[in-house]
Amino acid sequence: MKDVKQEKLTDTVAFRLGTLGAITADRFAEGIAVHGLRPKHAGLLALLASGAAASQQEIARAMRVTPSLVVGLADHLEELGAVGRERDAGDRRRQVLTLTDRGLELLAACTGVAHTLDEELTAGLGDAPAAALREALAVLAARSGLPG
């Protein structure tokens, strides 16, 4: 184990990821705001597109948020025409969200903003280091239980 006294806070992976993450999240939020979206809206759209969750309860678990937040996010996305809500035929208490064509368009716009940020973040790294960074982040995300 490293001597913690020798390592500066600003040299730690946790600090750098946190700081860069906050800066990048702010820039992503600015980029998608023109579409009336916040990052959690984009996350919900991506989750629906992945097929990993459909009911509001499943979405809340996957996003690690309260079900009431998912309701609010879904209400906004429904107003934008991005998602539809249906009662589950097998369990009438359960509402299932579906992605609409407008939702796919908004998800594509969010993805475009993210790709632009990726290019800016990895500019100057070269292909191999950029690929290694993506791979390392994918491993960390998977270990944290984030959907791929």
N, C-alpha and C positions, 0 to 999 in steps of 0.2 A: 504494500500500500504506500502511496506517496506521502511524503511529509507535508501535511496540510498547512503547516506554518510557512513553508517555502512557496506554496502556490498562491498566487493572487486570486481573489474572487473573480476578477475580470478574465482570468485565464481558464476558468472552469467551463466545461461543456454546458452545465445547467445554466449558468449566467449568460453565456453567449447565445444559447438557443432561446432562452427566455427573452433576452433583449431583442435579438433579431426577429423572434416570433412576434413580439409586440409591435415592432416597427412594420413588419410585413403585414400583420393583421390590420393595422390602421390603414395601410396603403390599399389593401384588398377591399376593406370596408368602403373607402372613398371611391374605388373603382366600380363597385357594384351599386352604390347608392343611387346612381343615375337611373337605375332600373327599379328603384323603390325597395331595394333589398338590403338586408344586413347579413353578416356572415352566417348566423344561425339559420336564416332562410335558405342560404346556399347549401349549408350542410344538410338540411332536411330534403331539399331537392335531390342532392347527390345520393342520400340514403335511399330515397324512393327509387331512383334510377338503378341503384345497385341491386335492388330486390331483397336487401338484407332485412328490411322491416316494412310493414304496411300499416298496422294498426297504430293508433295514437299511443297506446301503452308500450308497444314494442319500440316505437320511435323514441319515446322518452327514455327507455332503458338504454338503447343504443347511443343516444346523444348525451346520456348522463345528465339529464335535466328533469325537471318536474313535469308531470303530465299537463299541468295547467299552462306551462310555457309552450308546450307543443300545441295546445289548443289555440293559443294566441298566434303562434307562428302560422298554423294552418289556416286560421281565420284570415290573416293578411294575404297568404298565398292564394286562398280561394277568391278573395276580392280581386286579385290580379289575374284571375283565370288560370293560375298555374297548377292548381290541384283540384281534384274533385273528392267529395266525401260520399261514402256509401255505407249503409249498415251491412254488417257481415250476415249473410243468410244463415250461417250456423250458430251465431251468437248475436242476437239483436242489440245487446248492450255495447258491442264492439263496433267502432267506426274505423273503416279502412280508407286510407288516402290513396288516391291514384294520381299519377303525373299526367297532365294534359299536354297537348302540343305546345301551348304557351309555356308550360313549365319546362319542357325540353328546350325551347328557345332561350328562356332565362338561364337555364343551367349551362347552355352553350356560351352565353354571354359571360357568365361567372368563370367558366373554364378559360375563356379567352383572356380575361383579366389576370387569372392565375398564371397562365402561360407567359404573359408579358412580364409579370413579376419574376417568374422563374428565370427568364432570359436575362433580366437585369441582375438578379442575385448571383447567377452562375457565370456572368460575363467575365472573361479573363481566366477562368479556371481550366479551360481545356476540356475535351470530351471525356477523357478517363476520370479525372477528378470529379467532374459534374455527375457522371454515372455512378461513381462510388458514393458520392453524397446522397443521391437519390436512393441507392440501395440501402445505405446505412439508415436513412430516415424511414424507409419502408419497414426495416427490421424493428426499429424502435416503436413505430406506430403499431405494428402487429403485436409486439410484446405488451403494449398498453391496451390491447383489445380494440383498437380503432378499426373500423371497416376499411377494406382495401378498395 
